[in-house]
Amino acid sequence: MYRCAAVVVMLVASFGACVVAQEAGMSAQGAASAQSVLTGSVTYMQRIALPPNAAIEVKLQDVSSQDAPATTIAETVFAPEGKQVPIPFTLPYNPKDINPAHTYQVRANISVNGKPMFVSSMGYDVLTKGAPSQIVIMTKPAPPASGKSPARKLQDSRWVLSEVDGNPAQSGEGHSAHFELHPRERLTGSTGCNNFVGSYIASQGALQLMPSATTMKMCEPQVAAQEQAFLGALKATTNYKIDETTLELLNGDKVLAKFQAEGK
């Protein structure tokens, strides 16, 4: 009799375990079906690489009411992890939050150290009223903050080289190594021996310098070595930091060169 009772208990326990497992599976399926995804990519037209510390934010918002602020339905923030534009995104949302009669839009921004670098100047309709669930979000450079921004300081100064690759700057031959940023993205400067010209793109902490042509004067060996290091630092720059009158050209967190400001 005891053996029969034990068998019955084991059968009941096994049946209960099956029921629990089945319910768990159904619960997992229900959770999965409760999520839908909005997909697409974030991009911009400027010829500049994103710095390693950039962050991308994408928001799905209900913009149906003209008398009230947009309501955020879902959002995601992620690092590009070395990717360059167009950068794909996946934004999960709960379909129960979507009303077919409402209007929904997505927006995106790209920031560096918490400061906007690129922003979407318009919202993109999605999901309802025939709008797609996959979208390409075009962003534009963020407008400068009020007051004199670091980008403004960057463009208002003549930057004289004080250090490159961790070595103090040479005095140069007749004039010091320096660079200046002019309107219409024009770059000029001197290596301390040869003059150079080129172009640049600057936006909220990000910076790309593109020296394209130099004079061909022969330099003293030490100045020639500095010239190569200086031009290499300019070309490798992805971002910058200004502290009062000191400028650091950076590649991610690596300091490539340091400069002191002289007013134009």
Secondary structure, DSSP 8 states (H G I E B T S, - for coil): -HHHHHHHHHHHHHHHHHHHHHHHHHHHHHHHHT-EEEEEEEEESSS----TTEEEEEEEEE---SSS--EEEEEEEE--TT--SSEEEEEEE-GGG--TTS-EEEEEEEEETTEEEEE-SS-EEESSTT--SEEEEEEEE----SS--HHHHHHTEEEEEEEETTEE----SSS--EEEEEGGGEEEEE-SSSEEEEEEEEETTEEEEEEEEE------HHHHHHHHHHHHHHHH--EEEEETTEEEEEETTEEEEEEEEEE-
